[in-house]
Amino acid sequence: MAFSYKFFGLNILPELNTEHEVSTGEVDSSLIKTVNGRAVNYLGSTRRLPSIQTFSLEGYLIEEINTIGDESSNLLVDESGSFLIASEEGAYLRTQVQTLRRQVGVWGQLYINDWYTADLKYKWCRLMKVGQTSTYKEKRQVALLRLLFETKSATWKTTTKTVTTKSLVLGANVFQVENDGEEDVRDGILTFTATGSTVGSISFRLGNADWSWSGSLPVGSALVFDSGKMTVKLSGQGDYNGLTYSTAHIEDALFRIVPGPNVASISTDQACDIKMEHFDQWM
């Protein structure tokens, strides 16, 4: 994916003569040396994602100036050919730089602009350092900034949440969720809400995920499975005791939404509403 960095939180990042590091993070090795001098791959063919990544952005912020023109709006120049300047806006440049420097150490959303789709995407990062070299060119103050970021996120997320809903009937149901990204989504949020009667049991199968829940979900209450946080909450309180994994469950999360269509098989002992929330993701 080709992209350029746009914002950190609400702060505009350098956009002139920028160098964008767009590499993926590095995956930790799964090889372990043995006593006989060989190596063992303890993960086998299982895909491993990057865990911690640092990357940088380098670019310029330039002082704005107000030039002088004639009655026909032609810009006037001096003997050397330089534009005549009515006023300089050095304070604005200083404000931009100082605002970024105040973000050092902040954990926030870093936004990028996808060159192919023009969409904004983001991941959570910490601004580790602002390197700065100040110069004066063409009668303007120029700040060359080198920004260093750190993240634990392997993927970039779309800024638009995908929400898929359906009313389930008593018994067997199918529930389809579309993932329009290029990476598996492991942090989706699945919510069941009882409608007509108290729900006592739910079974869920999607890909390598296979589990069931039993308990008491009253009418109007919500049972929430957060795959990213690996939590199960009933009316906002932890309800792990109701969750049972089957022997067929070999997923490393509560569930995973792969790119393309995902069809889940769900059975309930009472009618209820279901909602899946996720953000499409890219490496």
Secondary structure, DSSP 4 states (H G I P E B T S, - for coil): --EEEEEETTEEPP-EEEEE--PPPPPPP-EEE-TTS-EEETTTT-------EEEEEEEEEE-EEEE-B-TT-PBPB-TTSPBPEEEEEHHHHHHHHHHHHTTTT-EEEEEEEETTT--EEEEEEEEEEEEEEEEEETTEEEEEEEEEEEE--SSEEESSPEEEEEEEPSEEEEEEEEE-SSS-B---EEEEEE-SS-EEEEEEEETTEEEEEEEEE-BT-EEEEETTTTEEEETTEE-GGGEEE-TT---SSS--B-SEEEEEEEEESS-EEEEEEE--EE-
